[in-house]
Amino acid sequence: MRTVLLASLRTHARRYVAAVVAVVIGVSFVVVTAALSAAAKEGMVAGVGLPYAGADSVVSDLGTDQAATIVRRAESVGEHAVIIGDVTLPLTSADAVLDQRATVAPLADVASLRWQELREGRWPQGPGETVADVNGAKAAGLAVGDPIRIGSGSRALEATVVGMVDTPAASDRAALYLPWSQLQRWAPTFYTDTVAYAGPGAAEAARGTGALVRPTAQFVQERQAQLTREVDVVAMLLLVFAAIALFVSVLVIANTFSILFAQRTRDLALLRCVGATRRQLLRSIRLEALALGVGASVLGLAVGTALGHALVALARTQMDAGTLGSSWAPPTWYAAAGAVGVLVTVVAAWLPTRKVVRVSPLAALRPDPGVDVRTASGRLRSVTGLLAVLGGSGLLAVAVAQHHLLAMLAGGMLSFTGVLVLGPWVMPALVRAVGALGRGSTARLATGNAVRDPRRTAATTASLLVGVTLTTAVLTGLASSRDSVDTDLDRSYPIDLALTSTGAPLEGSLLGDVRSTAGVRDAAALEGVRAEVEGIGAVPVLDPTPALGLTHDARRVAPEPGVIVVPGDLLTGGEIPERVAVTVDGHTERLRMDIADGWGEAALVAPETLARLGGDPLPRAVWVRATETADAEDLAGDLGALAAQGGVDLTDALALRGWVLLQLDVLTIAVLALLGIAVVIALVGIANTLGLSVLERARENALLRALGLTRRQLRRMLAVEAVLLSVVATALGTLIGVVFAWVAVRTLVGGAVDEVAVVLPWGQLAIVVVVSGVAGLLAGVLPSRRAARVTPAAGLALD
C-alpha cells in the first residue's frame, strides 16, 4: 500500500492545491495573530513599572479629589507623592493651533519620583514652566524656549517649554508635563489612575479616602496581569476571524476530499477487487491526508512567522519606541497552530474515507445515485438539518429579545450549519428555479448538469455560500454601526468648529475672515450677552438661531424658551441643579438647566429667553460648518491663527469627529482584511470544486461531444453552469448575511441605542454579487477549456 500511497500523491497532487492553500492560510493566520498579540503584550507590560520605580507604595481606586488630598497630606509630613493620570487639552501658540487633544500629565516635584528622562533643557522651577515629550514636540513643532498656551477659556495657562524629556513607558506617555500645583486647575476633567507614594505614610495619607494602598511590587505585578488579560481579549477577538478562516478551510478541504474520493471510487473499488482490505485502504488514504496536513501546516507556520515579523516591523515604523515588543509567538501557539492544521486535514478526510470503503467493490463500480431523501440516511440528514435551522433560529430570537451575545453566536453557527446540511436539497431546488429563467439548449444542459448530483452541487456552492454570507453580514453590520456612530457624533458634536469670546465682543471683520478661509462651507455670527450663571460664574449666553442651518443636529443647540444649555466642562462637580439663576446687568431670571457640549465655553438660550434677560446682545461667537473635503488639521490651524489674533477661543469638534471616524475606519479595514482571508479561501474552494466536478464528468462531456455538442457549446454550457451555481450561492448567502447582520445589530447595538436601524450598503453588496459571479465564471474557464480540448474518443476512454 506504500506504493499506492506514493502513486496517489503524485497522481492527484494538482487536485490538492486548494486544500494546501486553505490549510496554509488558516495556520499562518493563527501564527500572525499570536505574533501580533505577543508583541503588543510585551510592549504594554514592559514599561508598567517605570512610573512607580521610586515609590514605596501605590494608591489606586480613587478619584482626582482624593488623589489631591493624598498629595497634600504627603507634603505636610515631609513625604512625596505624584499623581499618575492625564487630561486632554488644546495646545496653541501665538499664531497656530498645535494640538487640539494634547495629553498633559503631572510631573513629580522630586527627582526620585520622576520616571521621565531629561534630554534637553532643564526641569521646571517655577510657575508657567513645562517640559515636553521629545516625540510629541516633533509632531507639534515645539522647541525649548517656545511660549505656548495650554487649555482654553478662563482656565488657560500661559507657559514656556523649558525642557525635553523622553518617556519610555508606552502606557503612561503624555505630550506635556506640569507640576500638580499648575495642573490642578483642570481637576474637574482630570483622569486619575493612581498615586505613586514615596515614604512609609501612604496608608495614613489615604485614610478616609476609600482608596486601596498596595506595595509597589504587588501593584505592578497585578497591573501587568491585567494588561496581559486585555491583550489576550484582543487576541481572542482576532482568533474569532482565525476560526472563521479555519471553518471555511475545513469546508474547502472536506469538499476537495469528497470530490476526490468520488472520482477515485472506481480506483478504490478495483483495489478492493484485487485484494486490498478496508483497513489497508483506510490506512492508505488517512496517511495521504496526514502527509498533506503535515506538509501544509509546516508551510503555514513558516509563512505565518514571516508575515508576523513583517507586520510587527511595519507597525513599529508607525508607532513610538517601546510600544511593541518581540514578534516571536510562544511555542505553544506554534504547536497549537500546527496541530490544528493537521487535525483539520485529517478530520476533513475522515467521513468521505469511511463512506468510500464501506461500499462493496461491485457497488462502487456502479454509478453513484447521489443523495436520496427516501433512504434512511437521507431522512436522517434532512431531519437533522431542519432541527438545526429551527433551533438556531430560536436562539437568534432569544438573542434579539435579551441582547445576549452567546445566544447570538450559538444561534448563528447552529442555523448556518443546518443550511449546509440541507444543501443537497436546497441548492439543487434553487438552481432549478433560477435555471428555468434561461432559454436554449445550453441553459437546459447547464441546469441539468448542475443538479444531476445534489451532493456535488452542495459541495461546489458551500465555500462561496460561507464567504458571501460572512461578507454580507460584516458589510451590513459595519454600515449599520457607522450609521449609529454618525448619529451619535451629530448629537455629541453638533458644530464643526466654533470661535467663542469669553470677554469682549468679536471684531466685526472676524466673520468675513472665517468665511474666506479654505475649507469653510459657511459660517454665522451668534449674538449674546455676558451673564452670571449661578454656580458657574461669568459666561457668554448666546442665541444659536442664526447658525441652526450649519449644525449636524439642530435639536441639540435649539433650547426651548426658559431653558439654558450649559457645557458640561463649566460644571465643577457635585449635584446638578434643576434651575439656576442667570443675571444680566442686575436683572435675574431663573431658568431650567440642561447639559450639552460641542461649541466651547458658552451657554445657549432661545431668542425669547435672551430678550427676557435684557442687556445689549453683541456678536460673541462664530460657528463654522466645514466642507466635506476639508482637511481638519489645516482648517484648525488657519482658524486657530484667526482666533489667536482676535483673542478668542477655538473649539474644534471636527478633529474629534475625524478621530472617532478614523478609529472606526481602522477597525473596518482590519475586520475586512481579516474577513478577506476567509473569502479568498472560499473563492479558492469554489474554483477547486468546480474544476474537480468538471474533471469528474469527463466521460459525460465526451458523450455530449459525441452526440453533436461543439467545443464552443461545451465551454458555454460549463460557463453557464459555473455562473448559475455562483449566482444561487451569492443570492442565498446575501439573504442569510442580511438576516445575521440584522440580528447582530439588534443584539449588540439595540440594547444601548433607542433608535437603531439596519443600513444596507447597496453599492458594496452589488460589488459582492458581481465579484462572486465573475469568480464563478473564472473558476470554470480553465476546466471548461481543458474539457473542450479532449476529443470524444479520448474522453470516452477515460476511467
N, C-alpha and C positions, 0 to 999 in steps of 0.2 A: 504493500500500500504506500510505501515511501515513494516509490517511482510514480504511482498515480498522483500523489500529493504534489510532487515537484512538477509533473507534467501539467497538472491543473493550474498551478500558479503561473507557469509560463504561458499556457494557452489563454487563460482568462485575465491576464494582467491588465490589459487595456480596459476591461469592464470594471476593474476595481478602482479606477482613478477617482471617481466621485466619492466612493466610500473613504478612500485615503484622505482626500481633501477635506471631507467633513470631519474626520477624526482629528486631523492636524489643526484645523481651525478651532474646534472645540477645546482641545488640550492646550493649545497656545493661548487661548482666551483666558483660561483658568490661571496659567502661569503669569500672564501680563497683569491680570487683576491682583494676584498675590504680590508681584513686584511693586506695583504702584502703591498698594496699601502698606507694604513693608517700608518703602521709602518715606511715605507720609508719617507712618507711626514713629520711625526713628527720628525724623526731623522734629516731630511735635514733642517728644519726650526728652530730646537731647538737652534743651535749654530750660526745662521746667524749674530746676533748682537754682538757676543763676540769680533771679531776683531775691532769693532768700539765703544767699551764701553767707552773709554777715549777720543773719538773725539767729536768735536762740529759740524763738517761738514764732508761730504763725497763727494769727487770729482770723477766723473765717465765719461765714454765715452771719453777716452783719450788713447794715446799710451805711450810707455816707455819714449821716449824723453820728451814729455810734462810732464809726472809724475816726471822725474828727475828735470825738470825746477821748478816745484812747490815745491819740497823738498828743492832745493837751495834757492828759494825765502823765504820760511818759516824760514830757518836758518838765513838768512840775516836780518830779522826783529825780531829775538828772539822767534819765534814760532816753533812749531814742527809738522812734518808730516812723515808718513810712508807709503810706497807703499805696497799694498796688491796684490800679484802676485807670480809667481814662474818661475823657469827654470829647465829643466831636464838635469842632468849632470852625467857622470860616476864618481863613487866614488871608490878609490883604497887605499890600504895600502901598506906597504913596500913589502909584499910578496903575495898579492892576490887582486883580483877584488871583492870589497864588494857589489857593486850595479852598474849595467850599466845604470839604469834610476832612479837615486836618485833625488828627488824633493828638490830643495833648494829655500828658501824664505827669504825675508828681515826681519831683526829684528830691532825694533824701538830703537832709541838712548836713549829715556827717559822711565822711568818705567810706566808713566801714559798711554802710548800707547801700552805697551806690554800686550797682552792678553794671552800669554803663561805663564804657572805656573812652576817656578823653583823647581825641585825635588831633584837635587843633584848638587854639584859643585857651580859654580858662573857664572855670566853673562860675556860676552866678554868685555875686557877692552882695547884691542889693536889689531894691525894688526895680521892676522894669527890665530885668535881665533874664535871658533864657538861653538854653542850648538846644541845638537841632540835631536830629539824626542825619548822618552823612548821606545815606541813600535818599531820605526824604528831602534833604536840602538840594540834591542834584535835580530832583524832579521839579521842585519849586523855584529853582534858580537862586537859592539863598547862599550868602557868604557871611563870614564873621564880620560883624560891624554893621550889618544891614538893619535898618529900623523896620518893624512890622507892626501890624495891628491884629491882635488876637481877639476873636469874637466880634459881636456887633451890638449896637444899641447902647444902653446905659451901662452894661457890664463890660464893654470892650476895654482891652488893656493895650496900651502903647508900650512896646518892648523893643529891646535891641538884642540881636543874636551875638553872644559873646564867646561861644564855643561850638565845636562839632564833636559829636560822640558817636561811637559805634555801639549798637545794641544787639549783642549776639543771640539773645533769646528770641526766637521767632514768635513765640506765643505771647510775649509782652512787649512788643515793639510799638513805639509812638513816633510821631513826626517832631514833636517839641516836648521839652521837659521844663517845668516850672516848680519852684518851691511851693509847698502847700499853702503857705500864707498868701500867695498871689492867686493860686488856683481855686481856692475855696469860694470865690465869688460865684462860680458856676456849680456850687454844691447841689442845687435842686435837680440838675440834669446830669450830674456826675455818676458814672457807674463804678461801684466799689466791688473789687474782687476779694481782696484780703488785706491784712496789715502785717508787714514784717516787723517784728519787735526784737530789739537788741537789749538784753538785760533780763534779770530774774523776775521782774514785776509784771509780766504780761497778764497773769490771772487776776491780779489786783486791779490793773488798769481796765480790764474788761468786765469787772464786777458790775452787775446791774444792766449790762447791755444785751444780755441774751446771746452773746457771741460764743463761738467754740474756740478754745485755745488748745493747740497741739504742738509738740516738739517739731522742729523744722524737718528733721529726717522722716518722721512719721507722715507729716503732711505731704512732703514731696513724693514719697512712695505712693500714697493714696492718689495724689493728683496724676502721677504717671499712669497708674492703673486705670483711672477714669478716662484719660485721654486715649489710652490704648483701646478701651472698650468703644469709644466713639469712632476711632478709625476702623475697628472691627465691624461696627454697624455699617459704615460706608462700604467696607469690603463686602459685607453680606448683600447690600443692595446691588453692588456690581455683579456679585455672583448670581443674582437672580437672572441677569441677562446671560451670564455664562450657562446657567441651567437651561435657559431658553435655547441657546445655541446647541447645547448638547442634546436637548429634546429633539430639535429638528435634525441633528446629526443621526440620532437613533432612527428616526423615520427614513432618512435617506439610506442609511446602511441596511436597515431592515428591508426596504423596498429593493435595494440592489441585490441582496441575497435572495429575496423571494423570486425575483425575475431570473436571476442566475440559476437557481435551483430548478425553476420551472423549465428553463431552457435545457438544463442538464438532466432532466428526469429520465430521458431515454438512455443517456450515457450511464447514469447510475443504475438503471434497470438492467442494462447489458452487463455491468459489473456484477450485479447480483446473479444474473443468469450464468456467468462463467465461474461462480463460486465465492464471491465476496460476501461476507456476512454483514448483517445490520450493524453489529458492533464495529467492524472494520470501517464501514462507510462513515459511521458517526465519528469515529476517532479521526479519520482522514479529513473530513470536512471541518471538524472543530479545530484540528491543528492548522488547517488552512486559514480559518478565521483568526486563530490565535497569532499566527505569523503575520497576518495583515495588521492586526491590532497592535502588536508589539512594534512593528516597523513604523506604522503611522504615529504611534504615541511617542516614540523616540524622536522622530522628526518634529512632532508638535512641541516637545519640550525644548528642542534646540531653537525652533522658530520663536516660541514664546519668550525664551531667555533673551534672544537678540532684540526682539521688539520691546521687551520690558526695559532693557538698558537704554535703548534708543529713546523711548518716550520719557523716561526719567531724566536723561541728559538734556532733552529738548525742554522739559519743564524747568530744569534748573536755570536755563538761559533766560527764562521769563520771570523768575522769582528771586527774592532776596537770598543771600547766602545763609545756609543753615535751615532753610525751610524744608528741604528734602534730605533724607539720609541715603543709606546704601540701597541699591535696587535689587540686591540678591534676595530672592524669596526664600523662606525657610525650607529646609529639606523635606519636611512633612508635606508641604504644598506640592513639591515635585513628585513625591511618592503618590499623593492622592490624585494628582492630575494624570500621571501615567497609568495608575490603576483604573481610573475612570475610563480612559481611552480604550484600554484593553477589554475591560468588562463590557463596555458599550458594544464593542465589535462582536465579542463572543456571544453576548445575550441576544444581539440583533440577529445572529445566525442560528440561534437555538431552535426557535419554533419552525422556521422553514425546513431545517435539517430533519427534525422529528417527523414532520409531515411527509417528507420525501421517502424516508427509509421505512415508514410504516406501511406504505403501499407495496403490494406484491409485485414481483418483476413483470408478470404478464399484464397486470392492470396498469403499471407505469408505462408500458409500451403503447397503450391505447391513448387517444386524445384526452386531455383534461376537460371534464364537463364544466368546470368553474364552480361558482357558488350557487347552491340551490337552497332556497328558503324552505323547501318542503322537507329537507333532511333534518335529522336531529341536531346536527352541528349548526345548520343554518338557522333553525328556530332558536337555538340557544344564543347564537350571536345576535339575532335581531332583538330578542328579549333583553339581553344584556345591554345592548346599545340604547334601547328605549328607556330602560331603567336609569342608565347613566345620564341621559339627557334630562329626564324628568327630575331626578334627584339633584342634578346640578342647577337646574332652573329654580328649584325650590330654595336652594342655598343662596342663589343670586337674589331672589325675592327677599329673603331674610336679611341679606347684606344691605339692600336698599332701605329696608324699613328700620333696621337697627344701626346702620352705619358701621357695620362690623367688617373689618379688613380680612380676617381669616376666613370668614364665610364667603367673602367675595372671591378670594384666591382659590379656595377649595371648590366653590361652585363653578368657576370658570374652567378649571382644569378638568373637573368631572364631566361637565356638559360637553366640552370640546372633545374629550376622549370618546364620549358617546357618539358624537358626529363622525369621528374617524372609524369607529367600529361599524357604524351603519353605512359607511362609504360604499361598499359593493352594491347596496340597494339605492342609496340616494343619488350618487353621481351618475350612474347609467340613466336613471329616470330623467335627471336634469339635462343630460347630454341629448337624449331623445327629444325632449321638448325644444331645446334650442336648435338641434339639427333639423327639426321639422320645418323651421323657418327658411332653410336653404332650398334651392332649386337645382335640378340637374342630377345626372347620374353620379358625378363626382361627389357631390354633397351627400347623396344617399349612401354611397360606398364608404365615405369617411365616417358617417354616423354609425353605420353597421359595424365597421371595424372597431370603432371606439367603444361600443357597448357589447361586443361579442364575448369578451372575457371581463366580467364585472370586477373580479379581484384585481386584474391588471389595470383597469380604469381607475379604481380607487387608489391603487399604489402610485400610479402616474400623477394623479392630481393632489395627493396628500401633502407633499412637500410644499407645493405652491399654495395650497389652501392654508397651511400654517403660516407661511410667510406673509401672505396678503392679510390674513386675519390680524396678525401681530402689527403689521404696518398700519392698517386702517385704524385699529384700536388706539395705537400710540399717537398717530397724527390727529385723530379726532379728540383724544384726551388732552393733548398739548394745546390744540386750538381752543378747546373749551376752557382750559386753565388760563390760557393767555387772555381770553375774553374776561374772565373773572378778575384777573390781576389788573387788566386795564381799567375795569370799572372801579376797583378798589383804589387804584392810583388817581383816577379822576376825582374821587371823593377826598383822598388824603392830600393831594396836591392840585387844587383847582386852578392855580395860576402858574404859568411857566416861570416868570421872573417878576419881581416887584422891587421898586426903588422907593423907600419909605423914609421920610424925615421925622425924627422924634423931637426935633426942636423947631427951628424957624420954617416958614413955608418954603415950598420949592421955588427955584428960579423959573421965570417964565420961559426961558429957552430950552429947559431940560426936555420937555415933551417932544419938541421938534428934533432935538439931537437924538433922542431914543428912537423915534420913528425912522430916522435916516440911517440907523445902524444896520449893517448887513446881518441878515438872519432874523430880523424883526418883521413879522407879518403885520401887526398892528399894535397900537398902544393907546392907552387912555389915562387921563389925569383924574384923580379922585380928590374931591374936596372934603374938608373936615375941620374939626376944631380940636384944640388941646384940652383934655379933660382930666380931672382927678377921679380915678376909679377906686372905690373902697377896697382896701387890702392889696392894691397893686401899685398905685401911685399915678404919676402923670404919664398919659399915653395919648397919642392921636386917635381920635374917633372919626371914622370915615364912612361916607356914603358910597357903597360899591356899585350903585345903579349904572353909571356911565360905562363900566367895564364888564357888565354881565355877559355881553356877547363875546368876550375874549376868554371866558373861563371854560374849563372842561366839564364842570358840573356846577351850574348856576345855583342849584339849590343849597350848596354848601356855603355860598357867600351872599345869600339874599335873606337877611334876617326878617322876621315878622315884626310889625310895629310893637314897641315895648320890650324888645329883646336886644341885648348887646352880646355879640360874639367876641370872646376874648381868646387870644392864643394861649395854649397851654404852657408855653415856655415862660410866660409872665407870672404864672402862679408860683408861689413859694412853698407850696405843700399844705398839708392839713385838709380839713373838710371844705369842700367847695360849697359856697352859699348859693341858695336858690335865687336870691335877689341881691343886688349891690347898689350902692348909692353912687351916682355919676354926677359930678359937679362941674359946671362951666360958668366962669365969671360970677360965682356966688349963687347960681341957680342950680338946685339939686333935683334930680329925678331918680326914682328907684326903678330899676329895670331888671327883668328876668335875665339871668346869665346863661349863656351856652358856651361850650368849649370847642374850638376848632383851630387848625393851623394851616400854614401854607402860603402866607403873604407878608410875613415879617411882624415886627412889634407894633401892631396897630389893632384897634378894636373896630368892629363893624356894626352899623345900625341902619335901620330903614330910613328913607328920606323924611318920613313924618316924625320919627324919633329924633333925628338930627335937628329938625326945625323946633321941636319942643325943648331941646337942650339949650338953644339960643347960641349966642356968640356969632362971630363973623367967619363962616366957612371959607377956607382958602385951600389952594392945591397943596396937598401934603403927601401924595403918593402917585406913582405911575405904575400901572400894571401892564405887563407885556405878554403878548402871545407870539411865540416863535413860529417860524416856518417849519414845514415838515422836514426839510433838508438842512436845517440849521445845525452847525457844529456847536454843541453845548459848551465846550471849553472856550472856543473863540468868542462866542457871544457873551459868556460870563465875563471874559476878560475885557471886552470892549465896554460893556455896561458897567463893569466894576470901575473902570477908569472914569466914566462919567459920574458914577456915584461918589468916587473919591474927590473929584473936582467940586461937586456940589455939596459935599459934606453930608451925604445921606447914606443909608444902609441898603445893601443889595441882598435880596433873598432869592436864591437860585434853586427853585424846585425842579427845573428842567434837568439839572445834573443828577438830582436824586432819582427822578423818574428814569433817566438814562441808566443809572447804576443798577436799579432794580431790574429793568428790562434786559440789561447786559447779563446779569446773573441768570435770568430766565433763558436768554438766548444760549448761553454757555451750557446750561442744563439740557436744553433742547438738542443742541448739537451733540452733546455727549450721549444722550439717550438714542438719538437717531444713528450715531456711529456704532454704538453697541448693537442696536437693532439691525443695522445693516449687515452685520456678520451673519445673523440668523437668516436674513433674506438672501444673502449670497449663497449660503448653504442650500436654501430652498430652491434657488434657481439652478444650482448645480444638480440638485436632486431631480428636478423635472427634466433637465437635459439628459441626465443619465438614464432615467426610467423610460423616457420617450425613445432614446436611442436603443436601449435594450429591447423594448417592446417591438420596435421595427425589425431588429435582428431576429427576434423570436418568430416573427411572421414571414420569414424569408420564403418559405415554401408557398404560403398563401399569396404573397405578392407575385411570385413566379407563375403561379397558376392564373392569376389575373392577367399577367402579361401574355401568357399562352392563349388566353381566351380573347385577346384583342386589345387590351388596355395598352396605350402607348406610354413611353417613358415620361413624357410631359404630363399625361393624365395621372400617372402613378405619383409623380412628385407633387402635383397639385392636390391629389387625394390625401397624401400624408401631411402636407402643409395645412390643409383644411382640418384634418383630424387634430393636429397639434394646437391650432388656434382654437378649435372647438373645446378641447379639454382645458386650455388656459382660460378661456372666457368663462366657462362654467365655474372653475375653481376660483377665479377672481371675483365673480358676482357673489357666489356663496360666501367667500372669505370677507368681502366688503360688508355684506349684510351682518354676518356674525361679529365682525370687528366693531361696527357701529353700535350694535347691541351691547357688547362688552364695554365699549367706551362710555355709553350712557350709564350702565351700572356703576362703573368706576367713578364717574363724575358725581353721580348721586350719592354714592357711598362715602367718598373721600372729601368732597367739597360741600355737599349738601348739608352736612352737619355743622359747618362753620359759616356758611353764607346763606342768607334767606332766599335770595333770588339767584338761582344757578340754572344755566341753560346749556344744552349741548350744542356746540357750534360745529357744523360740518364744513371742513376745508375742501370745498368742491374742486378747486384747482388742483390741490395736492392729490385728492382721491382720483381725479381724472388721470393724473400722471401715473398713479399706481396701476390703473386699469390699462393704460396704453403700454406701459413698460411690461406688464405681465403678458399682454397679448403678443407684443414683439418678442419677448423672451420665449414664449411658447413656439412662435413661428421659427425663430432662430434655432431653438433646440431641435426642431425637426428637419432643418436644412441638410446637415451633413448625413444623417441616416437616410433621408429620402434620396439624396444624390447617390449614396452608396447602393441603396436598393435598386435604383433605376439603372445603374451600370451593370447589374447582374443579368445575364441572359436567362430567358425562361428555362432552357435546358439545364443550365448550371444551378439555377435556384431549385428546380425540382429534384436535383440530385443530392441536395444538402440533407444531412441527417437532422 
